Amino acid sequence: MIIVYGTIETSADSISALTDAITALEQATRAEEGCIDYTFSVALSDPECVRISEKWESMDALKAHMAMPHMAEFQQAMGAHPPRAVDIKFYQAEEISLS
């Protein structure tokens, strides 16, 4: 499984302006083959921080996602509201059980 975790530092106004683009991206991405989870959220303790959490079945699924038209549309929307900082990390993970 591939885990993607990221943060976007931006303004509350930019987050508000990007809400429709984020919603469209989430809905389209969740329908993609290989997507287990795809969620953007605003940190409760920092309304200028968007957290990104993704789970993918494989690196191939993630690569296919990056080439999707809805990703390009989101990138264009982000370009109109540039963030102060973006930090995204990719991890290969294996699910374990604690029981």
C-alpha positions in Angstrom: 0.0 0.0 0.0 1.2 3.5 -0.7 0.4 6.2 1.8 0.6 9.9 0.9 0.6 12.5 3.6 1.0 16.2 3.0 0.3 19.7 4.2 -0.5 22.8 2.3 0.1 26.1 4.1 -2.1 28.8 2.7 -4.6 31.5 3.7 -8.2 30.8 4.9 -9.4 32.9 2.0 -7.5 30.6 -0.5 -8.9 27.5 1.2 -12.4 29.0 0.8 -11.7 29.8 -2.8 -10.5 26.2 -3.5 -13.3 24.4 -1.7 -15.2 23.5 -4.9 -12.0 22.4 -6.6 -11.0 20.2 -3.6 -14.4 18.7 -3.4 -14.4 17.8 -7.2 -10.9 16.4 -6.9 -11.8 14.2 -3.9 -15.0 12.8 -5.6 -13.2 12.1 -8.9 -10.2 10.6 -7.2 -12.2 8.3 -4.9 -13.7 6.7 -8.0 -10.3 5.9 -9.4 -9.2 2.3 -9.6 -6.7 1.6 -6.8 -7.8 4.5 -4.6 -8.5 3.3 -1.0 -8.9 6.8 0.6 -8.4 10.4 -0.5 -9.1 13.2 1.9 -8.3 16.8 2.3 -9.0 18.5 5.7 -8.4 21.8 7.4 -6.5 21.5 10.7 -8.8 22.5 13.6 -5.9 24.2 15.4 -4.6 26.0 12.3 -7.3 27.2 9.8 -4.5 28.0 7.3 -3.2 24.4 7.1 -4.8 21.8 4.8 -3.8 18.2 5.5 -3.9 15.6 2.7 -4.2 11.9 3.4 -4.2 9.3 0.7 -4.1 5.5 0.5 -3.4 3.7 -2.8 -3.3 0.0 -3.6 0.0 0.5 -5.6 2.5 3.0 -7.0 1.0 2.3 -10.4 -2.4 3.5 -9.2 -0.9 6.6 -7.7 1.0 7.4 -10.9 -2.2 6.9 -13.0 -3.9 9.4 -10.6 -1.2 12.0 -11.2 -2.0 11.9 -14.9 -5.8 12.3 -14.6 -7.5 15.4 -16.0 -9.0 16.2 -12.6 -5.5 16.5 -11.1 -4.5 19.0 -13.9 -7.7 20.9 -13.2 -6.9 21.0 -9.5 -3.3 22.1 -10.1 -4.7 25.0 -12.3 -7.0 26.1 -9.5 -4.1 25.9 -7.0 -2.1 28.1 -9.4 -4.7 30.8 -9.1 -4.3 30.6 -5.3 -0.6 29.8 -4.7 0.2 28.3 -1.3 2.9 29.6 1.0 4.3 26.0 1.3 3.6 22.5 0.3 5.1 19.4 1.9 4.1 16.0 0.6 5.6 12.7 1.5 5.1 9.2 0.0 5.4 6.0 2.0 5.2 2.3 1.2 3.4 0.6 4.0 2.2 -2.7 5.1 -1.0 -2.9 7.3 -0.5 -4.7 10.6 -3.0 -5.9 13.2 -2.5 -5.2 16.9 -4.8 -8.0 18.0 
